[in-house]
Amino acid sequence: MSNVTIKTLAKELKLSTGTVSKALKDSHEISSETKLRVHELAKKLNYVVNPYASSLRKRKSKTIAVVLPEVADSFFSLAINGIESVAQTKGYHVLIYLTHENFLKEKEILNDFKSGRVDGVLISVTSETKDSTHICELLSSDVPVVFFDRVFDDIETAKVTTNDFESGYIATKHLIEKKCKRIIYLSISEDLSIINKRMDGFKKALMDHRLKMSENDIVYCSNDEYKNFDIIKKRMSVNPKPDGIIISVEKLTIPVYAVCKELGLKIPAKVKIVSFSNLASAFILDPALTTITQPAYKMGEAAAALLFKALEKPNFQIRKQQVVLPSVLTIRKSSL
């Protein structure tokens, strides 16, 4: 049941709202039997006490939350700047919460928001997120949620993404045009929508250009930097070695360069590389990195704008909002 309030409990139990409120606060004025009835129904209906509720029942915290898997990734740093640029004009504070790619941490953070700690949430889900129950429960408590970048496709709420399928296709097509015949795709998750869409674009480009693909051409990495080095090294050591690599997320770039250096694989002579990355330093890597660059700042701006529309306009149809901003292929020496 969504939007469960003290009035809801009072109506169900045929008690006054004052009695229910006192029972929830364990007041000595209320009998043990009544307290038990109130607490059992509250638990059954998933009632959450709102610590911000007062005589001003419509009071706002003037705070929004941004839930991210990490901030080391330059995409998220830029997106935060875009979000804050909008929040500041609205007089809102922005709280940053990091899940560190941990689903249980994400669940814990969102469950805490049901109490009214923040007025709205912008979220990019973890690479471990398979179940959306915690997000649906937050939406049911009337806290607006906007996805950006890493979305959960099955949930009906606003989403701001980039053209991931097309970007995966374009990156792969570029390597094919540079004479690559054995291209591999590095992934960090079997479940993340954006990673799989990029991979679908990769597969479609191979098929359209009649290049065969084997199971070994999709390499699943982890969230551990050192494990990723070993995973990539193992794949790069198997003959026939790949002559092209699509890196689906920025944090796999350094392990790839490190592996190539250790194995003596010259970039781009022996292997050509394209990475999804917003690294400002991409051009000073040796060799300079070819990137698919997402419009991170604009995505943050767009996501925040949608959230504030939901907060300011009661009839705004947030469930129907979809924004797709195109990414850009920037060709540098790593793929030439």
MILUM-508780 format. One record per residue (C-alpha): residue in three letters; x, y, z; residue number from 1. Coordinates in Angstrom, 3 decimals, decimal comma, padded with zeros to 6 digits, always signed. Each point is the difference from the previous one (the first is absolute). Example, Ala and Ser with C-alpha at 12.3 -4.5 7.8 and 13.67 -1.06 7.14 Angstrom:
! residues 2
R  resn         x         y         z  resi
R   ALA  +012,300  -004,500  +007,800     1
R   SER  +001,370  +003,440  -000,660     2
//
This chain:
! residues 336
R  resn         x         y         z  resi
R   MET  +000,000  +000,000  +000,000     1
R   SER  +001,447  +003,364  -001,013     2
R   ASN  -000,058  +003,240  +002,002     3
R   VAL  -000,850  -001,642  +003,337     4
R   THR  -000,563  +002,678  +002,645     5
R   ILE  -001,119  +000,159  +003,605     6
R   LYS  -003,482  +000,750  -001,353     7
R   THR  +000,107  -003,251  -001,971     8
R   LEU  +000,860  -001,978  +003,139     9
R   ALA  -002,629  +001,814  +002,052    10
R   LYS  -002,721  -000,712  -002,562    11
R   GLU  +000,895  -003,703  -000,221    12
R   LEU  +000,089  -000,401  +003,782    13
R   LYS  -003,010  +002,280  +000,668    14
R   LEU  +002,111  +002,139  +002,337    15
R   SER  +000,748  +003,709  +000,131    16
R   THR  +003,160  +001,285  -001,684    17
R   GLY  +001,132  +001,288  +003,404    18
R   THR  -000,273  -003,473  +001,512    19
R   VAL  +001,940  -001,567  -002,869    20
R   SER  +002,689  +002,676  +000,210    21
R   LYS  +000,422  -000,540  +003,736    22
R   ALA  +000,064  -003,779  -000,442    23
R   LEU  +002,789  +000,292  -002,544    24
R   LYS  +001,927  +002,175  +002,463    25
R   ASP  -000,541  -002,617  +002,758    26
R   SER  -001,926  +002,461  +002,160    27
R   HIS  -000,967  -001,158  +003,540    28
R   GLU  -003,490  +001,329  -000,725    29
R   ILE  -000,698  -002,846  -002,436    30
R   SER  -000,649  -003,596  +001,039    31
R   SER  +002,403  -002,791  -000,968    32
R   GLU  -002,762  -001,711  -001,980    33
R   THR  -000,647  +003,109  -002,128    34
R   LYS  +003,732  +000,574  -000,533    35
R   LEU  +000,345  -003,576  -001,225    36
R   ARG  -002,911  +000,417  -002,470    37
R   VAL  +001,463  +003,254  -001,349    38
R   HIS  +003,535  -001,340  -000,413    39
R   GLU  -001,170  -003,218  -001,675    40
R   LEU  -002,042  +001,927  -002,593    41
R   ALA  +002,815  +002,510  -000,534    42
R   LYS  +002,366  -002,859  -000,737    43
R   LYS  -002,513  -001,720  -002,279    44
R   LEU  -000,573  +003,166  -002,061    45
R   ASN  +003,697  +001,015  -000,031    46
R   TYR  -000,741  +003,253  +001,799    47
R   VAL  +003,154  +002,123  +000,459    48
R   VAL  +000,147  +002,815  +002,537    49
R   ASN  +000,875  +003,302  -001,646    50
R   PRO  +002,384  +001,881  +002,335    51
R   TYR  -000,583  +003,197  -001,963    52
R   ALA  -003,748  -000,019  +000,539    53
R   SER  -001,221  +002,821  +002,202    54
R   SER  -002,954  +002,327  +000,243    55
R   LEU  +001,149  +001,151  -003,450    56
R   ARG  -000,855  -003,276  -001,699    57
R   LYS  +001,104  +001,154  -003,414    58
R   ARG  +003,398  +001,110  +001,223    59
R   LYS  +002,849  -000,715  -002,409    60
R   SER  +003,547  -000,916  +000,916    61
R   LYS  +001,277  +002,123  -002,935    62
R   THR  +002,453  -002,811  -000,645    63
R   ILE  +000,389  -002,502  -002,809    64
R   ALA  +002,140  -003,130  +000,001    65
R   VAL  +002,327  -001,209  -002,739    66
R   VAL  +000,760  -003,720  +000,313    67
R   LEU  +003,078  -001,118  -001,933    68
R   PRO  +002,129  -003,143  -000,301    69
R   GLU  +003,207  +002,076  +000,191    70
R   VAL  +001,493  +003,434  -000,611    71
R   ALA  +003,426  -001,068  -001,264    72
R   ASP  -001,622  -000,343  -003,425    73
R   SER  +000,215  +003,365  -001,750    74
R   PHE  -003,518  -000,437  -001,398    75
R   PHE  -001,560  +000,192  +003,442    76
R   SER  +002,140  +002,956  +001,064    77
R   LEU  -001,215  +001,954  -003,021    78
R   ALA  -003,597  -001,137  +000,510    79
R   ILE  +000,074  +001,257  +003,616    80
R   ASN  +001,051  +003,428  -001,263    81
R   GLY  -002,968  +000,023  -002,371    82
R   ILE  -002,382  -001,043  +002,784    83
R   GLU  +001,287  +002,639  +002,415    84
R   SER  -000,276  +002,745  -002,611    85
R   VAL  -003,761  -000,606  -000,083    86
R   ALA  -000,452  -000,627  +003,740    87
R   GLN  +001,699  +003,266  +000,915    88
R   THR  -002,430  +002,025  -002,085    89
R   LYS  -002,837  -001,719  +001,895    90
R   GLY  +001,499  +000,675  +003,424    91
R   TYR  +000,527  -003,709  +000,705    92
R   HIS  +002,846  -001,873  +001,641    93
R   VAL  +001,482  -003,078  -001,693    94
R   LEU  +001,059  -003,012  +002,074    95
R   ILE  +002,294  -002,527  -001,699    96
R   TYR  -000,324  -003,652  +001,022    97
R   LEU  +002,476  -002,624  -001,233    98
R   THR  -000,979  -003,650  -000,332    99
R   HIS  +003,485  -001,179  -001,039   100
R   GLU  -001,667  -002,402  -002,466   101
R   ASN  -001,639  -001,817  +002,928   102
R   PHE  -003,674  -000,923  -000,392   103
R   LEU  -000,645  -000,383  +003,745   104
R   LYS  +001,461  +003,453  +000,621   105
R   GLU  -002,250  +001,453  -002,712   106
R   LYS  -003,017  -001,702  +001,568   107
R   GLU  +000,877  +001,322  +003,461   108
R   ILE  +000,396  +003,563  -001,295   109
R   LEU  -003,321  +000,018  -001,859   110
R   ASN  -001,891  -001,560  +002,911   111
R   ASP  +001,235  +002,868  +002,165   112
R   PHE  -001,491  +002,514  -002,444   113
R   LYS  -003,533  -001,301  +000,612   114
R   SER  -000,006  +001,902  +003,296   115
R   GLY  -000,024  +003,355  -001,804   116
R   ARG  +003,700  +000,797  +000,380   117
R   VAL  +000,069  +001,357  -003,569   118
R   ASP  -002,621  +001,406  -002,360   119
R   GLY  +001,151  -001,904  -003,078   120
R   VAL  +002,653  -002,400  -001,269   121
R   LEU  +002,272  -000,188  -003,029   122
R   ILE  +001,553  -003,426  -000,365   123
R   SER  +002,422  -001,994  -002,126   124
R   VAL  -000,284  -003,620  +001,153   125
R   THR  +002,819  -002,376  +000,958   126
R   SER  +001,418  -002,686  -002,256   127
R   GLU  -001,497  -002,547  +002,449   128
R   THR  -003,584  +001,298  -000,117   129
R   LYS  -002,340  -002,702  -001,309   130
R   ASP  -003,016  +000,539  +002,258   131
R   SER  -001,939  +003,290  -000,070   132
R   THR  -002,254  -000,517  +003,031   133
R   HIS  +001,779  +002,636  +002,106   134
R   ILE  -000,390  +002,586  -002,774   135
R   CYS  -003,688  -000,810  -000,485   136
R   GLU  -000,596  +000,344  +003,744   137
R   LEU  +001,610  +003,436  -000,025   138
R   LEU  -002,217  +001,077  -002,886   139
R   SER  -003,011  -001,335  +001,894   140
R   SER  +000,859  +002,286  +002,911   141
R   ASP  -000,472  +002,969  -002,358   142
R   VAL  +003,680  +000,867  -000,323   143
R   PRO  +000,681  +000,814  -003,676   144
R   VAL  +002,891  -001,925  -001,551   145
R   VAL  +001,878  +000,769  -003,223   146
R   PHE  +002,489  -002,439  -001,521   147
R   PHE  +002,995  +001,257  -001,924   148
R   ASP  +002,623  -001,965  -001,912   149
R   ARG  -000,445  -003,350  +001,765   150
R   VAL  -003,740  -000,589  -000,110   151
R   PHE  -002,391  -002,776  +000,931   152
R   ASP  -002,077  -000,521  -003,136   153
R   ASP  -002,974  -001,707  +001,679   154
R   ILE  -000,809  +002,902  +002,353   155
R   GLU  -002,365  +002,692  -001,246   156
R   THR  +001,665  +003,249  +000,920   157
R   ALA  +002,092  +002,666  -001,729   158
R   LYS  +003,248  -001,142  -001,629   159
R   VAL  +002,869  +001,985  -001,490   160
R   THR  +002,378  -002,064  -002,119   161
R   THR  +002,237  +000,168  -003,026   162
R   ASN  -000,308  -001,954  -003,251   163
R   ASP  +001,844  -003,051  +001,315   164
R   PHE  -000,943  -002,491  -002,726   165
R   GLU  +001,000  +002,390  -002,776   166
R   SER  +003,207  +000,934  +001,835   167
R   GLY  +000,991  -003,653  +000,364   168
R   TYR  -000,684  -000,491  -003,704   169
R   ILE  +001,978  +003,091  -001,035   170
R   ALA  +003,002  -000,949  +002,166   171
R   THR  +000,110  -003,506  -001,465   172
R   LYS  -000,526  +001,210  -003,568   173
R   HIS  +002,913  +002,392  +000,433   174
R   LEU  +002,333  -002,857  +001,011   175
R   ILE  -001,238  -002,135  -002,888   176
R   GLU  +000,744  +002,857  -002,399   177
R   LYS  +003,518  +000,034  +001,462   178
R   LYS  +000,383  -003,649  -001,110   179
R   CYS  -000,638  -001,678  +003,378   180
R   LYS  -001,219  -003,585  -000,440   181
R   ARG  -000,021  -001,337  +003,584   182
R   ILE  -001,685  +002,549  +002,254   183
R   ILE  -000,856  -000,651  +003,653   184
R   TYR  -002,420  +001,847  +002,275   185
R   LEU  +000,843  +000,645  +003,671   186
R   SER  -003,021  +000,090  +002,318   187
R   ILE  -000,425  +000,535  +003,756   188
R   SER  -003,490  -001,460  +000,380   189
R   GLU  -002,392  -002,513  -001,499   190
R   ASP  -002,973  +002,048  +001,219   191
R   LEU  +000,682  +003,707  -000,567   192
R   SER  -002,275  +001,255  -002,767   193
R   ILE  +002,503  +002,498  -001,452   194
R   ILE  +002,807  -002,571  -000,143   195
R   ASN  -002,225  -002,533  -001,735   196
R   LYS  -001,285  +002,557  -002,501   197
R   ARG  +003,572  +000,934  -000,887   198
R   MET  +000,748  -003,703  -000,347   199
R   ASP  -003,032  -000,476  -002,257   200
R   GLY  +001,336  +002,772  -002,230   201
R   PHE  +003,372  -001,757  -000,038   202
R   LYS  -001,597  -003,312  -001,028   203
R   LYS  -002,135  +001,624  -002,699   204
R   ALA  +003,015  +001,730  -001,564   205
R   LEU  +001,904  -003,304  -000,127   206
R   MET  -002,988  -001,736  -001,584   207
R   ASP  -000,556  +002,767  -002,554   208
R   HIS  +003,653  -000,252  -001,049   209
R   ARG  -000,041  -003,818  +000,004   210
R   LEU  +002,549  -000,419  +002,744   211
R   LYS  -000,334  -003,079  +002,187   212
R   MET  -000,291  +000,313  +003,763   213
R   SER  +000,790  -002,642  +002,630   214
R   GLU  -000,914  -000,224  +003,691   215
R   ASN  +003,528  +001,171  +000,860   216
R   ASP  -000,610  +003,298  -001,763   217
R   ILE  -002,152  +001,253  +002,897   218
R   VAL  +002,258  +000,402  +003,038   219
R   TYR  -001,702  +000,558  +003,357   220
R   CYS  +002,156  +001,982  +002,394   221
R   SER  -000,617  +000,875  +003,649   222
R   ASN  +000,024  +003,057  +002,241   223
R   ASP  +003,472  -000,919  +001,261   224
R   GLU  +002,839  +001,800  -001,807   225
R   TYR  +002,536  -002,748  +000,641   226
R   LYS  -002,319  -002,824  -001,027   227
R   ASN  -000,793  +001,867  -003,199   228
R   PHE  +003,678  +000,120  -000,918   229
R   ASP  +000,201  -003,790  +000,336   230
R   ILE  -003,282  -000,591  -001,878   231
R   ILE  +001,061  +002,200  -002,919   232
R   LYS  +003,528  -001,408  -000,054   233
R   LYS  -001,339  -003,552  -000,179   234
R   ARG  -002,214  +000,853  -002,978   235
R   MET  +002,706  +001,979  -001,786   236
R   SER  +002,404  -002,940  +000,357   237
R   VAL  -002,250  -002,458  -001,829   238
R   ASN  +000,647  -000,620  -003,699   239
R   PRO  -001,219  +001,299  -002,302   240
R   LYS  +000,466  +003,238  +001,903   241
R   PRO  -002,573  +002,773  -000,528   242
R   ASP  +001,018  +002,858  -002,252   243
R   GLY  -002,763  +002,314  +001,217   244
R   ILE  -001,539  +000,778  +003,396   245
R   ILE  -003,233  +001,800  +000,938   246
R   ILE  +000,210  +001,144  +003,634   247
R   SER  -003,549  +000,451  +001,341   248
R   VAL  +000,915  +002,108  +003,059   249
R   GLU  +002,773  +002,453  +000,743   250
R   LYS  +001,546  -001,793  +002,982   251
R   LEU  +001,112  -002,924  -002,184   252
R   THR  +002,186  +002,260  -002,157   253
R   ILE  +003,082  +000,080  +002,238   254
R   PRO  +000,034  -003,801  +000,543   255
R   VAL  -000,181  -000,481  -003,787   256
R   TYR  +002,948  +002,342  -000,625   257
R   ALA  +001,947  -001,668  +002,832   258
R   VAL  -000,639  -003,497  -001,395   259
R   CYS  +001,049  +001,028  -003,506   260
R   LYS  +003,208  +001,473  +001,387   261
R   GLU  +000,817  -003,146  +002,004   262
R   LEU  -000,702  -002,308  -002,944   263
R   GLY  +001,897  +002,208  -002,446   264
R   LEU  -003,103  +000,623  -002,119   265
R   LYS  +000,526  +003,320  -001,768   266
R   ILE  -003,027  +002,302  -000,219   267
R   PRO  -001,241  +000,448  -002,728   268
R   ALA  +002,377  -002,153  -002,089   269
R   LYS  -001,012  -003,287  +001,659   270
R   VAL  -003,286  +000,951  +001,638   271
R   LYS  -002,288  +002,986  -000,510   272
R   ILE  -002,121  +001,384  +002,845   273
R   VAL  -003,223  +001,984  +000,393   274
R   SER  -001,289  +000,815  +003,498   275
R   PHE  -003,225  +001,456  +001,340   276
R   SER  +001,592  +002,800  +002,000   277
R   ASN  -000,260  +003,646  +001,016   278
R   LEU  +003,635  +000,206  +001,082   279
R   ALA  +001,329  +003,505  -000,563   280
R   SER  +003,459  -001,587  -000,102   281
R   ALA  -000,871  -002,444  -002,820   282
R   PHE  +002,081  +001,988  -002,471   283
R   ILE  +003,179  -000,222  +002,116   284
R   LEU  -000,055  -003,775  +000,437   285
R   ASP  +002,672  -001,791  -001,996   286
R   PRO  -001,370  -000,407  -002,577   287
R   ALA  -002,897  +002,457  +000,235   288
R   LEU  -003,263  -001,847  +000,633   289
R   THR  -002,870  -000,173  -002,486   290
R   THR  -003,195  +000,542  +001,986   291
R   ILE  -003,753  -000,132  -000,106   292
R   THR  -000,762  +003,052  +002,120   293
R   GLN  -003,344  +000,376  +001,743   294
R   PRO  -001,544  +003,455  +000,527   295
R   ALA  +000,358  -000,458  +003,769   296
R   TYR  -000,593  +003,604  +001,083   297
R   LYS  -003,098  +000,317  -002,195   298
R   MET  -001,319  -003,351  +001,251   299
R   GLY  +000,336  +001,231  +003,586   300
R   GLU  -001,760  +003,236  -000,916   301
R   ALA  -002,829  -001,822  -001,784   302
R   ALA  -000,511  -002,472  +002,849   303
R   ALA  -000,130  +002,779  +002,605   304
R   ALA  -002,395  +002,065  -002,142   305
R   LEU  -002,416  -002,945  -000,202   306
R   LEU  +000,194  -000,583  +003,747   307
R   PHE  -000,804  +003,634  +000,799   308
R   LYS  -002,937  -000,032  -002,395   309
R   ALA  -001,355  -002,948  +001,975   310
R   LEU  +000,543  +001,873  +003,286   311
R   GLU  -001,536  +003,259  -001,200   312
R   LYS  -002,876  -001,232  -002,173   313
R   PRO  -002,373  -002,507  +001,680   314
R   ASN  -001,474  -001,110  -003,338   315
R   PHE  +003,336  -000,497  -001,768   316
R   GLN  +000,056  -003,466  -001,597   317
R   ILE  +003,483  -001,048  +001,110   318
R   ARG  -000,585  -003,656  -000,928   319
R   LYS  -000,183  +000,876  -003,691   320
R   GLN  +003,177  +002,062  -000,233   321
R   GLN  +002,847  -001,408  -002,115   322
R   VAL  +003,018  +002,083  -001,068   323
R   VAL  +002,699  -001,408  -002,293   324
R   LEU  +003,083  +002,125  -000,669   325
R   PRO  +002,520  -001,141  -002,652   326
R   SER  +003,594  -000,934  +000,803   327
R   VAL  +002,942  +000,941  -002,209   328
R   LEU  +002,803  -002,104  -001,496   329
R   THR  +003,325  +001,840  +000,294   330
R   ILE  +002,700  -001,757  -002,010   331
R   ARG  +003,575  +000,084  +001,308   332
R   LYS  +003,152  -002,075  -000,473   333
R   SER  -001,089  -003,095  +001,976   334
R   SER  -002,199  -001,105  -002,914   335
R   LEU  +001,864  +001,337  -003,044   336
//
